[in-house]
Amino acid sequence: MGNAWRTLKRLVKFVKECKEVKELKKKAFSSYCSLKEVLAKYGITNGVKDIPQFLPETHKINDNDTELQQCLTEIKRRLRTMGTVVPDSNEAMRCEFISAILHSAILYVKEITKKNITLDLQFEVVGEENTGRVDYTIRLFDNSQEYEIICITGEKQHQVAIGFAQNLTQCESACQTNKKKRKVSEAFESDYLYGIVTTGVDWYFILYTTEGIYCTSKTEYHISLTESVLDNDTELCTNLKRLMEVIVGLLKDKVDVNESPSKKKKCLQ
């Protein structure tokens, strides 16, 4: 009996050590600096322009909507205190504007869906091969407080290609995280989530699926973060509304899909 117990303890220790070694071997998201390396996994040989395009879901927002107007106000307040976003503006400054937009979009979706959706900063995502903290993670909670990651957002000062590489890797790991939380009967179903790569000024959307990847790199989503809008905000309001309609549409799509498995199947066809 004593020998059997000692053997079992050694086996448990060995399994634990193997698991720890496996965790140490996982690559950090920040280590991915080659988009070509990441795209090769999906059979794409060149750059962002060769990623298949998709038309994102949108949700119509009224011009006088409270969240839209609040977001516009927050952006203008930041422009008054921090000034224009220029090419060499640092990440911290850009994140001030990105956060304002994401908060408003999420609050809008929470209001129309009555669902518990959160925005987490520097949330740790652990996948099968990669791990790290993500700039912005949007999660959807059910009544039992189980969550699903529905959108990953990364900020890049100007290196958009690296942003794509890291966001795709983060989305892959997030999908793996979601899969672990599912029932056995759902574990092998196809799945998808959304990614956002942004400089604060330019916004790119990614549809990551277990079957392939898509993006909006050939469609411009741009907002001008310059002090000139303080005198005339018409263009900013128009472009901000268009941007928020996309973000809201994508988040609402994921909420609706979770409510209706048949819609999920349709989205992935």
Secondary structure as UniProt FT lines:
FT   HELIX           2..24
FT   STRAND          27..28
FT   HELIX           29..31
FT   HELIX           35..40
FT   TURN            41..43
FT   HELIX           48..50
FT   TURN            63..64
FT   HELIX           66..82
FT   TURN            87..88
FT   HELIX           91..113
FT   STRAND          116..126
FT   STRAND          130..141
FT   TURN            143..144
FT   STRAND          147..155
FT   HELIX           160..180
FT   HELIX           184..186
FT   TURN            187..188
FT   STRAND          192..198
FT   STRAND          202..209
FT   STRAND          213..215
FT   TURN            217..218
FT   HELIX           227..230
FT   HELIX           234..259
FT   HELIX           261..267
//
